[in-house]
Amino acid sequence: MSATPFTFYRGAAAVMASDLSQTPSTDLGVQLCGDAHLANFGLFSGPDRRLVFDLNDFDETHPGPFEWDVKRLAASVAVAGRNNELSPGKVERAVLSAVEGYRTALEQVVERSPLEVHYWRLELDQLRDLIDDDGKAASRLDKATRKATRKNSLRALDKLTDIVDGRRVIVSEPPLIERLDQFLEPTEAPRLDEFFDRYIASLPRYRRLLLDRYAIVDIAHKVVGVGSVGTRCLIVLLESGDGEPLFLQFKEATDSVLEPYTKPSEFEPGQRVVEGQRLTQTMGDIFLGWSQYTNDDGETMYFYFRQLWDGKGSAEIEEMGGKRLRRYARLCGGVLALSHARSGDASMIAGYIGQDETFDRAVASFANDYADLTERDHAAHLDGISNGRVAAEQDLR
């Protein structure tokens, strides 16, 4: 979080949730992403193996006012634009583009049936059509597509494992990756079997039958990204009978940062993430599920499962100029609108927003003010590290 104001913003969802709770809000509720910043959108493989573009992080998903997600996205555009040293005018145009993308997508949604909205997803060919080709945009998309396509279990197998004493194992790279059997207590092994059984029970029957064709080979702890540092994350290597690999990741889920300011979730944290993702994402991971684990100290931890690498690709936001940021922000705004339309009343939200730029400019003004606040918070964070009030680990690699 200390690297830049943008990395600080990405890790400060709880801070912004508290701030948003103190602003006026509508009663137009949706299933919020909860952390809808620019870096939480990207490419991944759908169940039919076609690449789609959608939201891809749901650790904080929770019901709440639709505008909280919109403000989170808009402010991220402002912080990212400043971080890229764009002029104030270019930053403002990018923020306005994000909110306009949200507003115009909703206008299209209200003209479609609920079933059409359910099936509506942004595939790679459509993504190309939305790019104003400047001679470079299409080639950048193709590069990102090739990179995403290569991110699969075979690539993970090559990068993360090795043969040791005739057995395929995950390679330890402390402190980033550490094999579980290096510190697993003997009494925990039976509970680990129960943990996986609970996960399998959370899947539809036909997915359970598919997973039955694989056996667990190895497990390791793996350090995760900016917003999840400090939570437990493990990766699991499985193999089919003919040796084909499958990597699963299970991440610890805690209460949503939005929950203190709305209402308690009806689900335990792992199920909350999964149910929220299934409700708002166009096409989810076929192995998405949840479980819980109680250790020797009686502490219960909640987790959700997904594939480790499944065609995931992300934009290089820190390298975007004004035009690229503006186009990308608009795209993310449109995707966010589709997400909200699957759980909320799109007609009511569209009617509240209106068809002119009033809402766009109001949110853009908020985003500019919040970017100012984020920069001050980041400076205070750095000051806390320098004087020892904030403990920080750096240069782990």
RODO-2510 file (C-alpha; in nm, 4 decimals, decimal comma):
residues 397
     n   res          X          Y          Z
     1     m     0,0000     0,0000     0,0000
     2     s     0,2908     0,2365     0,0518
     3     a     0,4114     0,2304    -0,3111
     4     t     0,1741     0,4928    -0,4577
     5     p    -0,1574     0,6625    -0,3776
     6     f    -0,3200     0,4163    -0,6206
     7     t    -0,1862     0,1072    -0,4421
     8     f    -0,2924     0,2669    -0,1131
     9     y    -0,6420     0,3222    -0,2543
    10     r    -0,6645    -0,0399    -0,3685
    11     g    -0,5915    -0,1613    -0,0160
    12     a    -0,8143     0,0900     0,1606
    13     a    -1,1631    -0,0439     0,0841
    14     a    -1,2458    -0,0429     0,4564
    15     v    -1,1449     0,3223     0,4855
    16     m    -1,3661     0,4231     0,1954
    17     a    -1,6584     0,2152     0,3237
    18     s    -1,6501     0,4187     0,6432
    19     d    -1,6287     0,7419     0,4439
    20     l    -1,9161     0,6460     0,2133
    21     s    -2,1365     0,5625     0,5104
    22     q    -2,1143     0,9275     0,6146
    23     t    -2,2366     1,0610     0,2785
    24     p    -2,6005     1,0914     0,1654
    25     s    -2,7196     0,7678     0,0011
    26     t    -3,0239     0,6471    -0,1888
    27     d    -3,2319     0,3437    -0,0964
    28     l    -3,1757     0,1951    -0,4433
    29     g    -3,0021    -0,1217    -0,3382
    30     v    -2,8002    -0,3740    -0,5405
    31     q    -2,5544    -0,6523    -0,4696
    32     l    -2,2422    -0,4383    -0,4520
    33     c    -1,9027    -0,5555    -0,5680
    34     g    -1,7803    -0,3642    -0,2637
    35     d    -1,4389    -0,2892    -0,4138
    36     a    -1,5112    -0,1786    -0,7699
    37     h    -1,1828    -0,0046    -0,8509
    38     l    -1,0193    -0,0168    -1,1947
    39     a    -0,7817    -0,3024    -1,1107
    40     n    -1,0691    -0,5334    -1,0135
    41     f    -1,1931    -0,5679    -1,3715
    42     g    -1,0331    -0,7965    -1,6259
    43     l    -1,0361    -1,0935    -1,8603
    44     f    -1,0997    -1,4526    -1,7571
    45     s    -1,2238    -1,7731    -1,9174
    46     g    -1,5945    -1,8468    -1,8961
    47     p    -1,7274    -2,2021    -1,8522
    48     d    -1,7305    -2,2384    -2,2334
    49     r    -1,3598    -2,1322    -2,2392
    50     r    -1,4336    -1,8065    -2,4227
    51     l    -1,2622    -1,5020    -2,2742
    52     v    -1,4967    -1,2507    -2,1140
    53     f    -1,4406    -0,9112    -1,9523
    54     d    -1,6063    -0,8553    -1,6160
    55     l    -1,5593    -0,7767    -1,2491
    56     n    -1,3194    -1,0285    -1,0977
    57     d    -1,2922    -0,9566    -0,7243
    58     f    -1,5766    -1,0077    -0,4778
    59     d    -1,4102    -1,0267    -0,1365
    60     e    -1,6221    -0,7326    -0,0155
    61     t    -1,9487    -0,8059    -0,1979
    62     h    -2,2567    -0,7115     0,0040
    63     p    -2,5975    -0,5491    -0,0558
    64     g    -2,5973    -0,1692    -0,0408
    65     p    -2,6700     0,1582    -0,2259
    66     f    -2,5729     0,1351    -0,5933
    67     e    -2,3812     0,4639    -0,5861
    68     w    -2,1204     0,3311    -0,3435
    69     d    -1,9758     0,1110    -0,6188
    70     v    -2,0000     0,3936    -0,8714
    71     k    -1,8136     0,6312    -0,6404
    72     r    -1,5483     0,3676    -0,5662
    73     l    -1,4898     0,3201    -0,9399
    74     a    -1,4918     0,6925    -1,0218
    75     a    -1,2486     0,7803    -0,7431
    76     s    -1,0147     0,5021    -0,8568
    77     v    -1,0061     0,6595    -1,2030
    78     a    -0,9156     0,9957    -1,0507
    79     v    -0,6423     0,8493    -0,8294
    80     a    -0,5009     0,6385    -1,1159
    81     g    -0,5004     0,9340    -1,3557
    82     r    -0,3126     1,1516    -1,1099
    83     n    -0,0753     0,8649    -1,0369
    84     n    -0,0006     0,8509    -1,4113
    85     e     0,0737     1,2260    -1,4054
    86     l    -0,2123     1,3161    -1,6394
    87     s    -0,3377     1,6725    -1,6569
    88     p    -0,6425     1,7659    -1,4449
    89     g    -0,8482     1,7966    -1,7628
    90     k    -0,7601     1,4461    -1,8809
    91     v    -0,8303     1,3029    -1,5376
    92     e    -1,1716     1,4687    -1,5258
    93     r    -1,2623     1,3428    -1,8740
    94     a    -1,1663     0,9884    -1,7744
    95     v    -1,3800     1,0047    -1,4595
    96     l    -1,6755     1,1439    -1,6532
    97     s    -1,6301     0,8661    -1,9091
    98     a    -1,6575     0,5992    -1,6365
    99     v    -1,9826     0,7409    -1,5001
   100     e    -2,1240     0,8015    -1,8482
   101     g    -2,0423     0,4393    -1,9325
   102     y    -2,2436     0,3307    -1,6304
   103     r    -2,5361     0,5590    -1,7146
   104     t    -2,5607     0,4701    -2,0852
   105     a    -2,5291     0,0962    -2,0174
   106     l    -2,8239     0,1204    -1,7787
   107     e    -3,0237     0,2942    -2,0528
   108     q    -2,9648    -0,0115    -2,2717
   109     v    -3,0458    -0,2537    -1,9909
   110     v    -3,3937    -0,1137    -1,9257
   111     e    -3,4867    -0,1901    -2,2873
   112     r    -3,4039    -0,5601    -2,2459
   113     s    -3,5807    -0,8446    -2,0687
   114     p    -3,4423    -0,9840    -1,7414
   115     l    -3,3393    -1,3011    -1,9254
   116     e    -3,1474    -1,1023    -2,1890
   117     v    -2,9677    -0,9124    -1,9127
   118     h    -2,8810    -1,2398    -1,7416
   119     y    -2,7113    -1,3717    -2,0573
   120     w    -2,5509    -1,0418    -2,1553
   121     r    -2,1740    -1,0610    -2,1306
   122     l    -1,8834    -0,8770    -2,2868
   123     e    -1,6790    -1,1209    -2,4940
   124     l    -1,3477    -1,0612    -2,6637
   125     d    -1,4892    -0,9868    -3,0098
   126     q    -1,7279    -0,7291    -2,8621
   127     l    -1,4407    -0,5799    -2,6661
   128     r    -1,2511    -0,5197    -2,9898
   129     d    -1,5555    -0,3488    -3,1394
   130     l    -1,5677    -0,1067    -2,8455
   131     i    -1,2052     0,0025    -2,8920
   132     d    -1,1421     0,3118    -3,0996
   133     d    -0,8460     0,1662    -3,2850
   134     d    -0,5596     0,4152    -3,2844
   135     g    -0,3255     0,1641    -3,4447
   136     k    -0,2084     0,0381    -3,1045
   137     a    -0,5200    -0,0395    -2,9042
   138     a    -0,6051    -0,3608    -3,0902
   139     s    -0,2485    -0,4901    -3,0657
   140     r    -0,2443    -0,4209    -2,6898
   141     l    -0,5678    -0,6160    -2,6527
   142     d    -0,4255    -0,9050    -2,8547
   143     k    -0,1160    -0,9069    -2,6324
   144     a    -0,3311    -0,9144    -2,3182
   145     t    -0,5416    -1,1918    -2,4717
   146     r    -0,2400    -1,4091    -2,5489
   147     k    -0,1096    -1,3555    -2,1957
   148     a    -0,4466    -1,4455    -2,0420
   149     t    -0,4860    -1,7545    -2,2600
   150     r    -0,1492    -1,8869    -2,1421
   151     k    -0,2523    -1,8573    -1,7751
   152     n    -0,3850    -2,2063    -1,7145
   153     s    -0,3108    -2,5099    -1,4987
   154     l    -0,0336    -2,6328    -1,7303
   155     r     0,1446    -2,2975    -1,7038
   156     a     0,0968    -2,2979    -1,3249
   157     l     0,2340    -2,6527    -1,3146
   158     d     0,5497    -2,5431    -1,4938
   159     k     0,5949    -2,2283    -1,2846
   160     l     0,4979    -2,3472    -0,9365
   161     t     0,5950    -2,7152    -0,9143
   162     d     0,8840    -2,9566    -0,9510
   163     i     0,9532    -3,3295    -0,9161
   164     v     1,1069    -3,4108    -0,5762
   165     d     1,1910    -3,7709    -0,4860
   166     g     0,9715    -3,8898    -0,7709
   167     r     0,6705    -3,6859    -0,6572
   168     r     0,5208    -3,3678    -0,8004
   169     v     0,5214    -3,0954    -0,5326
   170     i     0,4685    -2,7219    -0,5097
   171     v     0,8043    -2,5471    -0,4785
   172     s     0,8483    -2,3385    -0,1624
   173     e     0,9643    -1,9797    -0,2137
   174     p     0,9506    -1,8264     0,1373
   175     p     0,7897    -1,5996     0,2329
   176     l     0,5683    -1,5917    -0,0772
   177     i     0,4988    -1,9660    -0,1092
   178     e     0,5379    -2,2255     0,1679
   179     r     0,4244    -2,5866     0,1476
   180     l     0,1615    -2,6736     0,4070
   181     d     0,3184    -3,0014     0,5209
   182     q     0,6137    -2,8044     0,6570
   183     f     0,4078    -2,6754     0,9513
   184     l     0,0814    -2,8736     0,9515
   185     e     0,0077    -3,0315     1,2896
   186     p    -0,0823    -3,4058     1,2769
   187     t    -0,4145    -3,3390     1,4503
   188     e    -0,5178    -3,1074     1,1686
   189     a    -0,5075    -3,3648     0,8873
   190     p    -0,8535    -3,5199     0,9567
   191     r    -1,0109    -3,1761     0,9823
   192     l    -0,8509    -3,0848     0,6516
   193     d    -1,0376    -3,3771     0,4904
   194     e    -1,3621    -3,2478     0,6417
   195     f    -1,2756    -2,9011     0,5125
   196     f    -1,2523    -3,0274     0,1536
   197     d    -1,5678    -3,2347     0,1941
   198     r    -1,7593    -2,9187     0,2940
   199     y    -1,6244    -2,7407    -0,0127
   200     i    -1,7277    -3,0228    -0,2449
   201     a    -2,0742    -3,0245    -0,0873
   202     s    -2,1135    -2,6552    -0,1818
   203     l    -2,0843    -2,7391    -0,5528
   204     p    -2,3690    -2,8489    -0,7806
   205     r    -2,3796    -3,2278    -0,8170
   206     y    -2,2458    -3,2324    -1,1742
   207     r    -1,9463    -3,0212    -1,0655
   208     r    -1,8825    -3,2590    -0,7746
   209     l    -1,8701    -3,5521    -1,0145
   210     l    -1,6168    -3,3656    -1,2279
   211     l    -1,3967    -3,2869    -0,9281
   212     d    -1,4145    -3,6518    -0,8170
   213     r    -1,1910    -3,7315    -1,1131
   214     y    -0,9053    -3,5446    -0,9444
   215     a    -0,7005    -3,6235    -0,6336
   216     i    -0,5125    -3,3789    -0,4100
   217     v    -0,1356    -3,3926    -0,4591
   218     d     0,0013    -3,0963    -0,2622
   219     i    -0,1030    -2,7811    -0,0739
   220     a     0,0860    -2,4569    -0,0024
   221     h     0,0350    -2,1142     0,1514
   222     k     0,0631    -1,8311    -0,1015
   223     v     0,0854    -1,4573    -0,0328
   224     v    -0,1910    -1,2683    -0,2135
   225     g    -0,2452    -0,9195    -0,3528
   226     v    -0,2717    -0,5707    -0,2095
   227     g    -0,6283    -0,5842    -0,0817
   228     s    -0,5968    -0,9293     0,0774
   229     v    -0,2593    -0,9148     0,2495
   230     g    -0,2914    -1,0535     0,6022
   231     t    -0,5590    -1,3082     0,5161
   232     r    -0,4868    -1,6760     0,4616
   233     c    -0,4591    -1,7993     0,1053
   234     l    -0,3633    -2,1487    -0,0059
   235     i    -0,3181    -2,3211    -0,3394
   236     v    -0,4000    -2,6863    -0,4044
   237     l    -0,2486    -2,9029    -0,6760
   238     l    -0,4746    -3,1826    -0,7955
   239     e    -0,4182    -3,4406    -1,0682
   240     s    -0,6573    -3,6560    -1,2681
   241     g    -0,6016    -4,0281    -1,3161
   242     d    -0,3978    -3,9633    -1,6302
   243     g    -0,1843    -3,6948    -1,4636
   244     e    -0,3595    -3,3822    -1,5930
   245     p    -0,3165    -3,0961    -1,3400
   246     l    -0,5763    -2,8700    -1,1822
   247     f    -0,4863    -2,5848    -0,9485
   248     l    -0,7403    -2,4507    -0,7023
   249     q    -0,6966    -2,1503    -0,4766
   250     f    -0,8832    -2,1043    -0,1525
   251     k    -0,8818    -1,7645     0,0107
   252     e    -0,9904    -1,6662     0,3563
   253     a    -1,3100    -1,4635     0,3649
   254     t    -1,3955    -1,2240     0,6438
   255     d    -1,6925    -0,9939     0,6965
   256     s    -1,7398    -0,7416     0,4177
   257     v    -1,6030    -0,3959     0,4948
   258     l    -1,9511    -0,2678     0,4047
   259     e    -2,1335    -0,4760     0,6618
   260     p    -2,0884    -0,2414     0,9615
   261     y    -2,2644     0,0346     0,7656
   262     t    -2,5533    -0,1626     0,6119
   263     k    -2,6940    -0,4825     0,7623
   264     p    -2,5489    -0,8200     0,8640
   265     s    -2,5006    -1,0721     0,5866
   266     e    -2,7382    -1,3674     0,5770
   267     f    -2,4416    -1,5925     0,4924
   268     e    -2,1157    -1,6868     0,6597
   269     p    -1,8234    -1,5024     0,4917
   270     g    -1,7152    -1,7716     0,2429
   271     q    -2,0661    -1,8328     0,1174
   272     r    -2,1284    -1,4564     0,1096
   273     v    -1,8461    -1,4112    -0,1439
   274     v    -1,9659    -1,6999    -0,3595
   275     e    -2,3344    -1,6035    -0,3554
   276     g    -2,2462    -1,2412    -0,4329
   277     q    -2,0219    -1,3398    -0,7221
   278     r    -2,2792    -1,5768    -0,8677
   279     l    -2,5411    -1,3046    -0,8490
   280     t    -2,3419    -1,0244    -1,0112
   281     q    -2,0857    -1,1835    -1,2448
   282     t    -2,1884    -1,2871    -1,5951
   283     m    -2,0092    -1,6201    -1,6030
   284     g    -1,8387    -1,7517    -1,2901
   285     d    -1,5731    -2,0115    -1,2188
   286     i    -1,7125    -2,3654    -1,2464
   287     f    -1,5314    -2,4649    -0,9236
   288     l    -1,6487    -2,1657    -0,7198
   289     g    -1,7488    -2,2848    -0,3723
   290     w    -1,6969    -2,2319    -0,0006
   291     s    -1,6002    -2,4073     0,3224
   292     q    -1,4919    -2,3435     0,6810
   293     y    -1,2163    -2,4776     0,9059
   294     t    -1,1751    -2,4839     1,2841
   295     n    -0,8189    -2,5143     1,4152
   296     d    -0,6813    -2,6586     1,7406
   297     d    -0,7421    -2,3271     1,9184
   298     g    -1,1124    -2,3322     1,8325
   299     e    -1,0799    -2,0497     1,5775
   300     t    -1,3172    -2,0907     1,2830
   301     m    -1,1975    -1,9563     0,9498
   302     y    -1,4088    -1,9187     0,6367
   303     f    -1,2844    -1,9701     0,2807
   304     y    -1,3987    -1,9630    -0,0779
   305     f    -1,2518    -2,1733    -0,3592
   306     r    -1,1831    -2,0956    -0,7237
   307     q    -0,9370    -2,1967    -0,9938
   308     l    -0,5925    -2,0444    -0,9457
   309     w    -0,5233    -1,9440    -1,3044
   310     d    -0,8102    -1,9588    -1,5490
   311     g    -0,7281    -1,7306    -1,8382
   312     k    -0,7024    -1,4273    -1,6141
   313     g    -0,5723    -1,1067    -1,7663
   314     s    -0,5641    -0,7488    -1,6418
   315     a    -0,4961    -0,4064    -1,7867
   316     e    -0,1730    -0,2216    -1,7105
   317     i    -0,3416     0,0773    -1,5538
   318     e    -0,0186     0,2439    -1,4413
   319     e     0,0883     0,2744    -1,8076
   320     m    -0,2322     0,4336    -1,9396
   321     g    -0,2336     0,7757    -2,0962
   322     g    -0,5414     0,9960    -2,1081
   323     k    -0,7108     0,8357    -2,4074
   324     r    -0,6564     0,4771    -2,2934
   325     l    -0,7679     0,5535    -1,9387
   326     r    -1,0810     0,7244    -2,0683
   327     r    -1,1771     0,4272    -2,2881
   328     y    -1,0995     0,1721    -2,0191
   329     a    -1,2896     0,3655    -1,7525
   330     r    -1,5973     0,3798    -1,9755
   331     l    -1,5757     0,0067    -2,0331
   332     c    -1,5561    -0,0635    -1,6596
   333     g    -1,8501     0,1676    -1,5937
   334     g    -2,0635    -0,0246    -1,8407
   335     v    -1,9691    -0,3598    -1,6901
   336     l    -2,0524    -0,2313    -1,3421
   337     a    -2,3970    -0,1261    -1,4639
   338     l    -2,4631    -0,4775    -1,5989
   339     s    -2,3542    -0,6226    -1,2656
   340     h    -2,5944    -0,3988    -1,0745
   341     a    -2,8790    -0,4719    -1,3178
   342     r    -2,8689    -0,8416    -1,2287
   343     s    -2,9597    -0,7756    -0,8667
   344     g    -3,1195    -0,4291    -0,8551
   345     d    -3,3991    -0,2377    -1,0238
   346     a    -3,2250    -0,0969    -1,3307
   347     s    -3,5287     0,1120    -1,4293
   348     m    -3,5399     0,2861    -1,0916
   349     i    -3,1657     0,3532    -1,0924
   350     a    -3,1763     0,4808    -1,4521
   351     g    -3,4701     0,7047    -1,3665
   352     y    -3,2851     0,8451    -1,0645
   353     i    -2,9675     0,9108    -1,2659
   354     g    -3,1487     1,0679    -1,5598
   355     q    -3,0251     1,1045    -1,9164
   356     d    -2,8107     1,4171    -1,8892
   357     e    -2,4703     1,4728    -1,7278
   358     t    -2,5935     1,5935    -1,3889
   359     f    -2,5175     1,2650    -1,2141
   360     d    -2,1881     1,2266    -1,4042
   361     r    -2,0595     1,5628    -1,2883
   362     a    -2,1746     1,5166    -0,9295
   363     v    -1,9855     1,1864    -0,9038
   364     a    -1,6829     1,3380    -1,0803
   365     s    -1,6736     1,6170    -0,8231
   366     f    -1,6825     1,3577    -0,5451
   367     a    -1,4063     1,1583    -0,7156
   368     n    -1,1795     1,4627    -0,7379
   369     d    -1,2315     1,5447    -0,3697
   370     y    -1,1744     1,1832    -0,2716
   371     a    -0,8520     1,1689    -0,4747
   372     d    -0,7321     1,4672    -0,2685
   373     l    -0,8213     1,2787     0,0495
   374     t    -0,6482     0,9623    -0,0713
   375     e    -0,3271     1,1497    -0,1406
   376     r    -0,3351     1,2984     0,2087
   377     d    -0,4067     0,9565     0,3612
   378     h    -0,1213     0,8010     0,1633
   379     a     0,1167     1,0723     0,2842
   380     a     0,0062     1,0077     0,6429
   381     h     0,0584     0,6348     0,5860
   382     l     0,4165     0,6956     0,4676
   383     d     0,4778     0,9242     0,7633
   384     g     0,3509     0,6526     0,9973
   385     i     0,5926     0,4019     0,8443
   386     s     0,8894     0,6384     0,8650
   387     n     0,8351     0,7194     1,2338
   388     g     0,7561     0,3607     1,3318
   389     r     0,3858     0,4010     1,4124
   390     v     0,2977     0,1707     1,1202
   391     a     0,4818    -0,1609     1,0857
   392     a     0,5640    -0,2465     0,7234
   393     e     0,7364    -0,5304     0,5400
   394     q     0,8967    -0,4365     0,2103
   395     d     1,1021    -0,5974    -0,0671
   396     l     0,9798    -0,9500    -0,0008
   397     r     1,1146    -1,0816    -0,3307
***
